[in-house]
Amino acid sequence: MVRLLSAWRRELVCRDAVALMTDYLEGALSPRRRARLERHLAGCDGCEEYLRQMRITIEVLGRVEPEDLPAEARDELVELFLRFQDEGDDEGGA
């Protein structure tokens, strides 16, 4: 339990911040997580630039809903995401 609390209190690293960006842009973060991310962004030029680029991409390309994609494309994206999650689990150790 102490390990979980210390992980929650530590500052975000860029990898954690990037993982929260989509929820941040969609207004889906809890107030606490939003505040943690905004503290990180205030001190990290790289993540601030990443967020700026995401906003520009959304503005230029608009929004794509899952039903707008062909079923094959959705399946490939889900498979890619699951592989990405598995790789992240391997790096973090269990």
C-alpha positions, 0 to 999 in steps of 0.5 A: 500500500505504501508503494502505491501511495508513493507512486501516486505522490511522485511527479509525473514523468513524460511517459505518464504525461503522454499517456494522459493527454487524450483524456486531458484533451477530452476533459475526462481526467479527474481534477486531481489527475488534471492538476498533476498533468498541468503541473508537469506541463508547466515545467516540461517544454517537450510535453507542452509541445507534444500537447500543442501538436496534438491540438493542431492535429485535432484541429486540422483533421477533425474527429474520427469516431470508431463507427467512421472506420472500416471494421478491418481498420478498427480491428488493426488499431485494437490489436496494435493497442493491445500489443503496445499495452503488453510491451509496456507491461513487460518494461514495467516489470511485475 
